[in-house]
């Protein structure tokens, strides 16, 4: 499963950029109680963007964002694509 994300606005460090734990998608489904340990193992990367940037990444990666210190627009067009069943015991829970 992959996600394609087109940024319509800039997302600087001050506007709550996406934070990811690189490689965490390889662990499959991660229990909430294990999230901190996985982040400590994988580290944390900040994903700033400028309008027009396109990202392609493994969808089940641990991700979050902190509160913006200077809020602004963060519009994105995001498409999630899976050609088969989800990996690591993950299941679709909604639409």
C-alpha positions as CSV (number, residue, x, y, z in Angstrom):
1,X,0.0,0.0,0.0
2,X,1.3,3.4,-0.9
3,X,0.2,7.0,-0.5
4,X,0.6,9.7,-3.1
5,X,0.4,13.2,-1.6
6,X,0.4,16.4,-3.6
7,X,1.0,19.6,-1.5
8,X,-1.1,22.5,-2.6
9,X,0.4,24.8,0.1
10,X,3.8,25.2,1.8
11,X,4.2,23.3,5.0
12,X,7.2,24.9,6.9
13,X,8.5,23.8,10.3
14,X,6.1,26.3,11.9
15,X,2.9,24.9,10.4
16,X,2.8,21.4,11.9
17,X,4.6,19.3,9.3
18,X,4.1,15.6,9.1
19,X,6.4,13.6,11.4
20,X,7.2,10.0,10.5
21,X,9.1,7.1,12.1
22,X,11.2,5.9,9.1
23,X,10.9,2.1,8.6
24,X,8.0,1.7,11.1
25,X,5.8,0.4,8.3
26,X,7.8,-2.8,8.3
27,X,6.5,-3.7,11.8
28,X,2.9,-4.3,10.6
29,X,0.2,-3.4,13.1
30,X,1.7,-1.7,16.1
31,X,-0.2,-1.7,19.4
32,X,-0.7,1.8,20.9
33,X,1.4,0.7,24.0
34,X,4.4,-0.1,21.6
35,X,4.3,3.2,19.6
36,X,6.9,5.0,21.8
37,X,9.3,2.0,21.6
38,X,9.0,1.8,17.8
39,X,9.6,5.6,17.4
40,X,12.7,5.3,19.7
41,X,14.0,2.4,17.5
42,X,13.2,4.0,14.1
43,X,13.8,7.7,15.0
44,X,11.6,10.6,13.9
45,X,11.8,12.6,10.6
46,X,10.2,15.9,9.9
47,X,8.6,16.3,6.5
48,X,8.4,19.9,5.4
49,X,7.0,20.7,2.0
50,X,6.6,23.5,-0.5
51,X,3.6,23.9,-2.7
52,X,3.9,21.5,-5.6
53,X,5.9,18.8,-3.8
54,X,4.8,15.3,-4.4
55,X,5.4,12.5,-1.8
56,X,5.1,8.8,-2.3
57,X,5.4,6.7,0.8
58,X,4.4,3.4,2.5
59,X,1.0,4.2,4.0
60,X,1.2,2.2,7.2
61,X,4.1,4.2,8.5
62,X,3.7,5.7,12.0
63,X,2.9,9.4,11.5
64,X,1.7,12.4,13.5
65,X,2.1,16.1,13.7
66,X,2.5,18.6,16.5
67,X,0.6,21.8,17.0
68,X,1.4,24.6,14.6
69,X,3.3,27.5,16.1
70,X,2.3,29.7,13.1
71,X,-0.9,28.1,11.7
72,X,-1.6,28.5,8.0
73,X,-3.1,26.5,5.1
74,X,-1.9,23.0,4.7
75,X,-4.0,21.7,1.9
76,X,-3.0,18.4,0.2
77,X,-4.5,16.0,-2.3
78,X,-3.9,12.5,-1.0
79,X,-4.6,9.2,-2.7
80,X,-4.1,5.9,-0.9
81,X,-3.6,2.9,-3.2
82,X,-3.5,-0.8,-2.3
83,X,-3.4,-3.5,-5.1
84,X,-4.0,-6.3,-2.7
85,X,-4.7,-7.1,1.0
86,X,-3.1,-4.8,3.5
87,X,0.3,-6.1,4.9
88,X,1.2,-7.2,8.4
89,X,-2.3,-8.2,9.5
90,X,-3.7,-4.7,8.8
91,X,-7.4,-4.4,7.8
92,X,-9.6,-1.7,6.3
93,X,-11.9,-0.4,9.0
94,X,-13.9,2.2,7.1
95,X,-14.6,3.6,3.6
